[in-house]
């Protein structure tokens, strides 16, 4: 059995409240996300995928750090950070947002949670938005406080996740709607629970508000989930690519704008409220984009794992883009990929070539998401 000291990059990388528990339950490899360890392997990644889509998995995603914004001007300040119109966001609601800079480039694609009228959490992808927000606040003239609270989320995802939640919290938890949150306790452990997650499956996130309870919380959930086949797991590259979900730094970065990703619905450049990047995003919208994100089907032998470099995409002798995320889907029995290509090569059915590390492959532009495009699974009660 692995020991916690078997994994180490030094004390500059933080451990989550669940770190010891994940090692105890079989984590064999970790990555670094928001300066924190995050489990990336519990054995075979394909089995992890099947555990997720057939039963349920529990994932340590404490590396999804929270930026907490409070104070009389909290709502106005949060709106300044994102081009998504938040004017109708209710207390208790969650929203997927983009955070943009003055050029319209994406700095993060987090989940925003509204805990109270003037109390927000920004649940981060992998980038230092805490520092960005504090920098924006310096000369804003707004009455706010910005900090990183003692909050560490877990993801409970998969078709049996609702049964596990019912075992933990009773029948009342089953009326929690998709992208809404609730404040609860589990045997005195303070939590925020939301119907969200990075899997495109039915799922929940449990935000622990006391890091000292991490080990106890993990064990309580695993015990409650045992009758339903709950397994320890990690976020599934296979499932998130099937669902067309972004991985920041891979599928989007500071040089990517929302229109290139087809995320027009998350941008309201004509709303009255001001936000960072408003002028740039208006200009990009009116001018159009030179490249677009697409889905690809790669016709080659099953990939042995997700890509770890960007693969060039060519058409004839010209390089027209790059593969950002690729994987073999055992459910679809095909290689699938997210890619950024020139706008003129983004039409469905366009044939391209990809230089994979395993050799050249023929590619075809296809619809994305690749599976359950209407998110019926995730939204299901």
Protein Blocks (a to p, Z undefined) as FASTA:
>chain_A
ZZfklgcgbjkbccdfklmmmmmnopabdcdeehiacdfbecjfklmmmmmmmmcccddf
klmccdddedjklmmmmmmmpcbdfklpcehiacddddddfkopafbdcddddfbfklcc
dddddddfklmmmmmmmmnopacddddddddddddedjklmmmmmmmnojklmmpcehia
cdddeehiacddddedjehpacdddddfbfklmmmmmmmmmmmmmmnopacddddfklmm
mnopacehklpcfkbcfklnopmmmpcfkbmbdcehklmmmmmmmnopabdcdddddddd
ddfbdcfbdcdddehjbcfbdcfbdcddfklopacddddddfklmcghiacddddfkbcc
ddddddddfbhklommmmpZZ
